[in-house]
Amino acid sequence: MSGPDLDELLAELEKSIAKLAVGTAPLDQLITAHQRAISLLAQAQARLADLKSRAEQAAELLTE
């Protein structure tokens, strides 16, 4: 899987969430931050699923 690694995704997600938490930006910027957070969360979930699958495959190889 290519693209940003999990740590990079989580750091970007934290930035988007922080912007939302403050809530002082104009509405259009908050909406953009929310959409970005949703996208980043989906990417992080996909990355985690990939890592979990790879870890399970490695564990199976070790127990054979």
N, CA, C and O of each residue as an XYZ file, in Angstrom:
256
protein
N       0.850     -1.176      0.000
C       0.000      0.000      0.000
C       0.893      1.236      0.000
O       1.809      1.349      0.814
N       0.625      2.144     -0.902
C       1.451      3.346     -0.989
C       0.740      4.515     -0.333
O      -0.405      4.400      0.106
N       1.423      5.624     -0.274
C       0.832      6.795      0.363
C       1.460      7.031      1.711
O       2.444      6.387      2.074
N       0.884      7.963      2.457
C       1.452      8.288      3.768
C       1.372      7.115      4.729
O       0.453      6.299      4.661
N       2.348      7.042      5.627
C       2.288      5.960      6.608
C       1.289      6.319      7.710
O       0.775      7.436      7.761
N       1.034      5.374      8.565
C       0.020      5.540      9.597
C       0.319      6.726     10.512
O      -0.590      7.475     10.870
N       1.567      6.899     10.888
C       1.936      8.021     11.762
C       1.641      9.365     11.102
O       1.165     10.296     11.753
N       1.926      9.458      9.805
C       1.641     10.705      9.084
C       0.134     10.962      9.007
O      -0.320     12.092      9.185
N      -0.628      9.910      8.744
C      -2.084     10.051      8.688
C      -2.640     10.512     10.029
O      -3.488     11.403     10.087
N      -2.157      9.899     11.103
C      -2.652     10.262     12.424
C      -2.274     11.693     12.804
O      -3.059     12.396     13.441
N      -1.080     12.121     12.417
C      -0.664     13.501     12.699
C      -1.558     14.493     11.958
O      -1.967     15.506     12.525
N      -1.857     14.207     10.706
C      -2.746     15.074      9.927
C      -4.157     15.059     10.500
O      -4.824     16.092     10.549
N      -4.607     13.891     10.932
C      -5.930     13.773     11.539
C      -6.006     14.606     12.822
O      -7.007     15.276     13.076
N      -4.951     14.559     13.621
C      -4.911     15.380     14.840
C      -5.018     16.864     14.524
O      -5.705     17.601     15.231
N      -4.344     17.309     13.465
C      -4.413     18.720     13.073
C      -5.843     19.113     12.693
O      -6.338     20.166     13.094
N      -6.493     18.249     11.914
C      -7.865     18.544     11.500
C      -8.807     18.566     12.691
O      -9.680     19.429     12.783
N      -8.633     17.625     13.594
C      -9.494     17.563     14.778
C      -9.257     18.783     15.676
O     -10.200     19.334     16.244
N      -8.001     19.197     15.797
C      -7.688     20.375     16.615
C      -8.371     21.613     16.053
O      -8.901     22.434     16.802
N      -8.357     21.742     14.738
C      -9.018     22.885     14.107
C     -10.514     22.854     14.396
O     -11.125     23.890     14.656
N     -11.094     21.670     14.349
C     -12.522     21.529     14.645
C     -12.809     21.813     16.115
O     -13.825     22.424     16.444
N     -11.925     21.376     16.988
C     -12.139     21.545     18.421
C     -12.141     23.019     18.826
O     -12.912     23.436     19.690
N     -11.277     23.791     18.196
C     -11.212     25.219     18.506
C     -12.504     25.888     18.046
O     -13.100     26.684     18.772
N     -12.924     25.552     16.826
C     -14.201     26.024     16.319
C     -14.301     27.501     16.037
O     -15.409     28.018     15.896
N     -13.185     28.203     15.949
C     -13.238     29.649     15.723
C     -13.032     30.018     14.261
O     -13.165     31.188     13.900
N     -12.714     29.052     13.420
C     -12.505     29.326     12.000
C     -13.855     29.566     11.331
O     -14.895     29.177     11.862
N     -13.833     30.202     10.174
C     -15.077     30.379      9.427
C     -15.692     29.014      9.083
O     -14.991     28.007      8.980
N     -16.993     29.011      8.914
C     -17.730     27.771      8.688
C     -17.177     26.975      7.514
O     -17.061     25.753      7.609
N     -16.835     27.629      6.415
C     -16.327     26.889      5.258
C     -15.015     26.175      5.578
O     -14.766     25.082      5.068
N     -14.179     26.780      6.414
C     -12.929     26.129      6.818
C     -13.204     24.958      7.762
O     -12.516     23.939      7.703
N     -14.197     25.099      8.622
C     -14.563     23.998      9.516
C     -15.122     22.822      8.730
O     -14.832     21.666      9.037
N     -15.917     23.119      7.723
C     -16.465     22.047      6.883
C     -15.339     21.335      6.144
O     -15.320     20.107      6.060
N     -14.400     22.114      5.609
C     -13.251     21.521      4.923
C     -12.433     20.661      5.883
O     -12.007     19.564      5.520
N     -12.213     21.142      7.093
C     -11.460     20.370      8.096
C     -12.203     19.086      8.448
O     -11.582     18.039      8.629
N     -13.521     19.160      8.546
C     -14.320     17.971      8.853
C     -14.215     16.958      7.723
O     -14.029     15.767      7.974
N     -14.332     17.418      6.485
C     -14.215     16.514      5.344
C     -12.825     15.891      5.284
O     -12.681     14.708      4.977
N     -11.816     16.682      5.576
C     -10.439     16.173      5.588
C     -10.279     15.124      6.686
O      -9.639     14.094      6.471
N     -10.849     15.376      7.845
C     -10.759     14.422      8.948
C     -11.429     13.097      8.575
O     -10.909     12.026      8.886
N     -12.574     13.173      7.915
C     -13.267     11.949      7.494
C     -12.405     11.161      6.507
O     -12.286      9.940      6.609
N     -11.811     11.866      5.561
C     -10.942     11.213      4.585
C      -9.721     10.580      5.250
O      -9.369      9.436      4.963
N      -9.090     11.325      6.128
C      -7.911     10.811      6.832
C      -8.259      9.606      7.696
O      -7.487      8.650      7.768
N      -9.414      9.646      8.350
C      -9.840      8.521      9.177
C     -10.028      7.276      8.323
O      -9.607      6.188      8.715
N     -10.651      7.423      7.166
C     -10.842      6.283      6.263
C      -9.499      5.725      5.804
O      -9.318      4.509      5.738
N      -8.552      6.619      5.483
C      -7.221      6.170      5.074
C      -6.509      5.447      6.216
O      -5.859      4.425      5.997
N      -6.630      5.973      7.424
C      -5.983      5.345      8.584
C      -6.598      3.975      8.858
O      -5.880      3.030      9.183
N      -7.917      3.861      8.731
C      -8.570      2.570      8.943
C      -8.114      1.554      7.903
O      -7.884      0.389      8.228
N      -7.983      1.992      6.653
C      -7.504      1.096      5.599
C      -6.068      0.665      5.874
O      -5.716     -0.502      5.696
N      -5.243      1.617      6.309
C      -3.846      1.302      6.621
C      -3.777      0.297      7.776
O      -2.994     -0.652      7.734
N      -4.604      0.513      8.810
C      -4.631     -0.417      9.943
C      -5.085     -1.809      9.518
O      -4.524     -2.810      9.963
N      -6.092     -1.872      8.666
C      -6.570     -3.172      8.179
C      -5.468     -3.889      7.411
O      -5.297     -5.100      7.553
N      -4.719     -3.148      6.598
C      -3.611     -3.734      5.849
C      -2.529     -4.242      6.799
O      -2.023     -5.352      6.636
N      -2.180     -3.426      7.790
C      -1.157     -3.839      8.752
C      -1.608     -5.055      9.553
O      -0.808     -5.950      9.825
N      -2.867     -5.092      9.926
C      -3.397     -6.238     10.671
C      -3.313     -7.508      9.825
O      -2.919     -8.565     10.318
N      -3.683     -7.398      8.565
C      -3.623     -8.540      7.671
C      -2.195     -9.049      7.516
O      -1.941    -10.253      7.550
N      -1.272     -8.113      7.345
C       0.134     -8.498      7.201
C       0.665     -9.141      8.481
O       1.439    -10.096      8.418
N       0.258     -8.625      9.640
C       0.695     -9.195     10.914
C       0.132    -10.603     11.089
O       0.827    -11.497     11.570
N      -1.115    -10.795     10.700
C      -1.723    -12.128     10.807
C      -1.021    -13.120      9.880
O      -0.804    -14.273     10.255
N      -0.668    -12.678      8.678
C       0.053    -13.546      7.744
C       1.420    -13.911      8.310
O       1.852    -15.059      8.205
N       2.095    -12.942      8.905
C       3.414    -13.208      9.494
C       3.282    -14.171     10.663
O       4.119    -15.058     10.833
N       2.234    -14.007     11.475
C       2.027    -14.898     12.611
C       1.756    -16.316     12.139
O       2.225    -17.275     12.752
N       1.006    -16.459     11.058
C       0.736    -17.796     10.511
C       2.022    -18.461     10.044
O       2.220    -19.656     10.262
N       2.897    -17.690      9.402
C       4.171    -18.242      8.944
C       5.029    -18.711     10.116
O       5.733    -19.716     10.019
N       4.963    -17.978     11.216
C       5.773    -18.316     12.385
C       5.260    -19.563     13.097
O       6.022    -20.266     13.762
N       3.955    -19.835     12.952
C       3.388    -20.988     13.666
C       3.352    -22.247     12.810
O       2.911    -23.301     13.268
N       3.814    -22.139     11.576
C       3.819    -23.338     10.714
C       4.962    -24.237     11.039
O       5.119    -25.287     10.414
